[in-house]
Structures are given as structure tokens and as C-alpha cells.
């Protein structure tokens, strides 16, 4: 059995160097025995033992506890120390040492899964004759206006790549009569509608399934809210893709600042049986994959996404499908290229919001951020913005939706071309909730340059307006209106009350401003009333001359 060395804690004060041991074969009911939880000090599994903190095999282990599970092979009497846990190895989740059996078997079953599953690189449909390159999307009912807009934009750019739209049959049972899908198939093809025929593949996990089972040899996967700024066909001939067979894009986060549980002390790395990788996290809103060259990695990502116990999700070690592809490629030593530009932020400025969308002067917004990013702007290898991932505020087909990506905040940091050389450690994104009329605002606190989108990339200027136009058209189609949805009239009270069609969220910072205005009016009124009363009392008092006053004193 080979030891898996865990990252060492520089501040630990333990007497021994603890290692996690891998099992060679799957457990049986006769061989597996749980001995219990062994607690340690200093928030490190490498710390000194703390027997008073030991727990039984069925007691819950949660964040803030450090130690490891001790299990034994009843046949050989060999003892294993597994699930090495620091105080922050899990977030908001619990486990018991009885679960160590399925935890330690996880990586073995992943290998077994790849060995017995059919080769996913073989196409299961052949709707497009001789098509080797194509675009794949995963769709569901509420994003149909988004999907319609993306397909229309792609065809507007002159892109003729065939497209596959994958759907869960129980979500879109009327696929053959749905007006949006039928118009796209009949008028904006080549386009095929593909059912996800695995009940385990639901939600985020339809994405790995769709990529793995696509007809195309070379797949460009796009999220259903990811707007291309131009024809993306050139990606299939970029030198980076030709060399590696896969291209991934970075997320906002590095493990130093990530809200997700992929940092060095996470249980993630022991579970997937590989050392911690210091690099930026992956954003899977767009993926470029050669399915033949990456078949082993695709088998692995399917296991991560669909395995029965869903341990990655159960322990909160990943967020949806985010990072699953990166982990699978790293785990199988499959090459990939990583775009060396961190995502820019697309959004609007505070002054723009205050001047055009509220009745209050900017001076009253003393507690708001200067920029609100609501879209992730991803680059190509030349540093030009290629995708506007509008994942915070989606297109709904509502005629009142307005453009929100008028400015872009771009990092000025220089990054390493090699993503494994501390890629993006200084890239930091802040998230503010319920501000400037949005549920979430992203901003770069440092090293960020804010410019109008026209100054960033000329092709970006009309992207969002085009997408909104097509989404509104889709809304009209869904409502059965002739010629698409007509722009509804805007009344004076819409501007006054600022009925937001961009997010349909309460204008909480407006309410905050109103609250403080009312408070100041009340306090000011009470102060004024008190001053007037005192002034009247002074006016009624008798006055004396200096002489009279002197006489009174003497």
C-alpha cells in the first residue's frame, strides 16, 4: 500500500508525521472495521493527540474539529488512518467515521468505473453527417429565451457549426411542439435536440453527460447564459487546442480567496487521490474538448458527476460541475491548456446607476461599491473578450430588461502562462450582496481598470443589446404573439419607482437610502421643533438695561 503525504502545516506541534494510507482492494463486510475518530490539537491532523476529543464511529465530525478516522482490516489487523481533517477541511457539512469505507473506496471505484463503462468517445447519435466539430449546450425551460438568443447570435455571426441542445425529458416533455425549440431546429440549424437518458444526470451534471455523449469529436460546450461576442469556430484551430486536446478557462477564485472548499487542507484531495494543485479554479461556462484524445478524463468526470454516493457533493468539496473537468484531467494526467487571462467583470458603475435609475442624488450612496459586475468576461488566447457569461442576471424574455454590461473591469495583473506556477494568487474578487439594485455585485478591489465596453473591445459593444433583443423575441414566441414580443410602453411611474426588469430584486439600497432620509427628516424635524420652542421662551423673557441690571446685582 502506498502512502499519500498530506500537505504539512507549518504551525503544527505534533510529534509524528501523519500520512493517509490507500487501500489496494475494495472492502467487504467481513474485512472492514471502524475503530473511531482520533482527535488532534492545533487544528491540524498532524498535531499532538487529544484523547479527550476522540469520538465513536457514529458520532458526527464537523467543521472546527481536527483529527482522523482510524479503521482496520479485520483479516490482516492492519490499521489505516484516513480522512485526515483540519478545522477547515469541511464547510457546513458533517461526516462520521463509519463513512470511511465508501470514502477510501472512492478512487478505486473510479478506476473500476472507467474499466467497465463503454467508450464514451463513440458517438451515440449521428444526426450530422461528417460533422466533427460542434457546439453543445444543456438546456431547461427557464433558460429558453437565453438559448434562443445565443443560437440566433451564433448564426448572426456567420457561424455554421452544428449544435446539440441536451435536455432532461421530464423537464421539457413537449420538445416536439415547443415553439422556441422547433423554430431553432427548423430555421437556425443545423441543430439537434438530444435527451439526457440517464436519471443520475440532472441539473449541473447534465453538462458532463452531454459532452461525453455528443456526436462531435471536438466539442465547444457553452452554458445556456453564455453569450459569444463573435464566431467561436476559430477555437478549434488554435495552437493551444491542437497541442493539448482541451482548453479550460479560469474562474474568479484562487484557493487563497476562494469561497469554495478546494484549498490545500480540504478533504477533496485525499478523496480524489491526488496531491493539492496550486492554481486558479476552473469556470466551466465554456469548455473545448477533443473527446477521442480525452476519453480517459471524460470517463473520470462522468464518475465524479454521476457516482452513486455523490461524495463530492455530500461533503461540499465542489460546487456543481465547477472544477470537475479540471480535477478529472489532472487525475488522469490528461493534457489541457488554461487560458492565461483571468476573467474580467462586466457590469455598470455606481454613477451610471444613480444617474439613470434612481431619484436620489449620488451623494446619498455613500455605502455602495463604485462598480457592480454581473457578468464574467472570458478571453481568448490573444486577450480579447470572447464570452460574456451573464450568470448573475439571466435573460428572461421580459420586455423591460435593459443592458447592464456597459463597462468592464479588467485586471492589470501579469499572470504566468503556466497555470501550475502559482497562477492567479494575487487576483482577488470581492462579492457584495444586495447593492445597486442587484442580488450580487462582483468587483476587483485592486489591480482593476474600469472602462466602457466600447473601449475594451469594439465587438462587445452591441453583444448584450443583441442578446436582449433576441430574448425578448423569444418571450413573444412563448406567449404566442405574432411577430414576437412587442416592446411595452414605459410610463412615468416606471422611471420614478424604478421597477427593475434586469433582476426583479428589491431595490434594497434604495430602501436603505429612503430609510435614512426618513430618519434624518424625523431627527431634523425634532431638532427644529426643539429650537423653535427654546427661541420662543427667550423672546418672552423681560429685558433689562445695564443700569437696571447693575442695580439688581448690588
Secondary structure, 3 states (H helix, E strand, C coil): CCEEECCCCCCCCCCCCCEEECCCCCCCCCCEEEEEEEEECCCCCCCCECHHHCECCCCCEECCCCEEEEEEECCCCCEEEEEEECCCCCCCCEECHHHHHHHHHHHHHHHHHHHHCCCCCCCCCCCCCCCCEEEEEECCHHHHHHHHHHHHHHHHCCCCCEEEEEECCCCCCCCCCCHHHHHHHHHCCCEEEEECCCCCCCHHHHHHHHHHCCCCCEEEEECCCEEECCCHHHHHHCHHHHHHCEEEEEEEEECCCCCCCCCCCCCHHHHCCCCCCCCEEEEEEEEEEECCCCHHHHHHHHHHHHCCCCHHHHCCCCCCCCCHHHHHHHHCCCCCEECCCCCEEEEEEHHHHHHHHCCCCHHHCCCCCCEEEEEEEEECCCCCEEEEECCCCCCCCCCCCCCCCCEEEEECCCCCCCCCCCCCCCCCCEEEEEECCEEEEEECCCCEEEEEHHHHCHHHCCHHHHHHHHHHHHHHHHCCCCCCCCCCCCCHHHHHHCCCCCCCCCCHHHHHHHHHHHHHHHHHHHHHHHHHHHHHHHHHCCCCCHHHHHHHHC
